[in-house]
Amino acid sequence: MSALYLPAGAGTTHSFLGTAMTVKAGGSETGEALSLSEQECPPGFATPWHLHQHDDEAFYILSGTIQLYCGDRTWEAGAGAFALLPRRLPHAFANRAEEPLRLLQLSWPAGFENFVAEVAAQDPDPALLTELAARHGLEIIGPPPA
C-alpha cells in the first residue's frame, strides 16, 4: 500500500440507488482495510432495512440532515454528526429534509465499493438488488422505514 491523495471532487462517481456515490478509496488503495465514499442523497431518499454480515459501517454527516434507524433506535442528525453501525445490526437511513444530504461513508474491511459498482452497473429491481446484496455480504431485511 502507498500514500494516496485525492483533490476535492476526485474519485469514481456512481449512480447508486438514486444517489451520487463517489468512491474515494477502496480495497486496492487501502490493502483491503477499508472503503471510503462520499454520498449525496436527494430529498426523499431512503435505504431499505439491511445489515452487513462482514463489515462495520460509519457515517460522518457533511451537510443536510439524516434520519438514522439502528435496531430499535432512531436519530436525527445534522452536519458534524457521526454514527457507528457494527456489523450484523439492522439499520436504515433516510433524507426526510427538503435539501440534499451529504455524508462520508466508511466501511471496514474494504469491499462495499464493489457492491456500489455492481449495483450502479445494473440499476437493479428489488429482487436483483437483494441478490446482489447477498453476494456482497449484505442482507436486505425490509422496505425503507415509513
C-alpha positions as CSV (number, residue, x, y, z in Angstrom):
1,M,0.0,0.0,0.0
2,S,1.3,3.5,-0.8
3,A,0.2,7.0,0.1
4,L,-2.9,8.3,-1.5
5,Y,-4.1,11.9,-2.2
6,L,-7.2,12.9,-3.9
7,P,-8.1,16.6,-4.5
8,A,-11.7,17.8,-3.9
9,G,-14.1,16.3,-6.4
10,A,-11.9,13.4,-7.3
11,G,-12.9,9.7,-7.1
12,T,-15.1,7.4,-9.1
13,T,-18.7,8.5,-9.0
14,H,-21.6,6.0,-9.4
15,S,-25.3,6.5,-9.6
16,F,-26.2,4.3,-6.7
17,L,-29.9,3.7,-5.9
18,G,-30.8,7.2,-6.8
19,T,-27.8,8.8,-5.1
20,A,-24.4,10.0,-6.3
21,M,-21.8,7.9,-4.5
22,T,-18.1,8.9,-5.1
23,V,-15.7,6.2,-4.0
24,K,-12.6,8.0,-2.7
25,A,-10.7,4.8,-1.7
26,G,-11.3,1.1,-1.7
27,G,-9.6,-2.2,-1.2
28,S,-7.0,-1.7,-3.9
29,E,-5.9,1.6,-2.4
30,T,-6.0,0.6,1.3
31,G,-4.7,-3.0,1.3
32,E,-8.3,-4.2,1.7
33,A,-8.5,-2.4,5.0
34,L,-11.4,0.0,4.3
35,S,-13.5,1.8,1.8
36,L,-14.4,5.5,1.9
37,S,-17.2,7.1,-0.1
38,E,-18.9,10.5,-0.3
39,Q,-22.6,10.2,-0.9
40,E,-25.2,12.8,-1.9
41,C,-28.8,11.7,-1.2
42,P,-31.7,13.7,-2.6
43,P,-34.7,14.7,-0.6
44,G,-36.9,11.7,0.0
45,F,-34.1,9.1,-0.4
46,A,-34.3,6.1,2.0
47,T,-32.4,2.8,2.2
48,P,-34.2,-0.5,2.9
49,W,-33.6,-2.0,6.3
50,H,-30.5,-4.1,5.9
51,L,-27.5,-5.4,7.7
52,H,-23.8,-6.0,6.8
53,Q,-22.5,-9.5,7.6
54,H,-18.8,-8.8,7.2
55,D,-18.2,-5.1,7.5
56,D,-18.7,-2.3,10.0
57,E,-20.0,1.0,8.7
58,A,-19.8,4.6,9.9
59,F,-21.3,7.8,8.7
60,Y,-20.0,11.4,9.1
61,I,-22.6,14.0,8.1
62,L,-21.2,16.8,5.9
63,S,-24.4,18.7,5.3
64,G,-28.1,18.2,5.5
65,T,-30.0,16.1,7.9
66,I,-30.0,12.3,8.3
67,Q,-32.7,10.2,9.9
68,L,-30.9,7.1,11.0
69,Y,-32.6,3.9,12.2
70,C,-30.5,1.4,14.0
71,G,-32.0,-1.6,15.8
72,D,-34.8,-0.1,17.9
73,R,-33.2,3.4,18.0
74,T,-33.7,6.5,15.8
75,W,-31.5,9.5,15.5
76,E,-31.9,12.7,13.5
77,A,-28.6,14.4,13.0
78,G,-27.0,17.2,11.0
79,A,-23.6,18.3,9.9
80,G,-20.7,17.2,12.1
81,A,-22.6,14.2,13.5
82,F,-21.0,10.7,13.5
83,A,-22.6,7.3,13.7
84,L,-21.0,3.9,14.0
85,L,-23.0,0.8,12.9
86,P,-21.5,-2.5,13.8
87,R,-21.9,-5.5,11.5
88,R,-25.0,-7.6,11.9
89,L,-27.0,-4.8,13.4
90,P,-30.1,-4.0,11.3
91,H,-30.2,-0.3,10.1
92,A,-31.5,2.1,7.5
93,F,-31.3,5.8,6.8
94,A,-33.3,8.4,5.1
95,N,-33.2,12.0,4.0
96,R,-36.6,13.4,5.2
97,A,-35.4,17.0,4.7
98,E,-36.0,19.2,1.7
99,E,-32.3,19.7,0.9
100,P,-29.7,17.1,-0.2
101,L,-27.9,15.1,2.4
102,R,-24.1,14.7,2.0
103,L,-22.2,12.2,4.1
104,L,-19.0,10.3,4.2
105,Q,-19.4,6.5,4.5
106,L,-16.6,4.5,5.9
107,S,-16.7,0.6,5.7
108,W,-14.1,-1.8,7.0
109,P,-12.8,-4.1,5.9
110,A,-13.0,-2.9,2.3
111,G,-15.4,-4.3,-0.2
112,F,-18.5,-2.1,-0.1
113,E,-17.2,-0.2,-3.1
114,N,-17.6,-3.4,-5.2
115,F,-21.2,-3.7,-4.2
116,V,-21.7,0.0,-5.2
117,A,-20.1,-0.5,-8.6
118,E,-22.1,-3.7,-9.4
119,V,-25.4,-2.1,-8.4
120,A,-24.6,1.1,-10.4
121,A,-23.8,-1.0,-13.5
122,Q,-27.2,-2.8,-13.4
123,D,-29.7,-0.4,-11.8
124,P,-31.5,-3.4,-10.3
125,D,-35.1,-4.0,-9.4
126,P,-35.7,-5.0,-5.7
127,A,-35.3,-8.8,-6.4
128,L,-32.0,-8.4,-8.1
129,L,-30.8,-5.8,-5.5
130,T,-31.5,-8.4,-2.8
131,E,-29.5,-11.0,-4.8
132,L,-26.5,-8.6,-5.4
133,A,-26.5,-7.6,-1.7
134,A,-26.3,-11.2,-0.6
135,R,-23.3,-11.7,-3.0
136,H,-21.6,-8.9,-1.1
137,G,-22.4,-10.0,2.4
138,L,-25.4,-7.7,2.9
139,E,-28.9,-8.8,3.8
140,I,-31.9,-6.7,2.9
141,I,-34.5,-7.4,5.6
142,G,-37.3,-5.0,4.8
143,P,-38.5,-1.9,3.0
144,P,-37.4,1.6,3.9
145,P,-38.7,2.9,7.2
146,A,-42.1,4.7,6.9
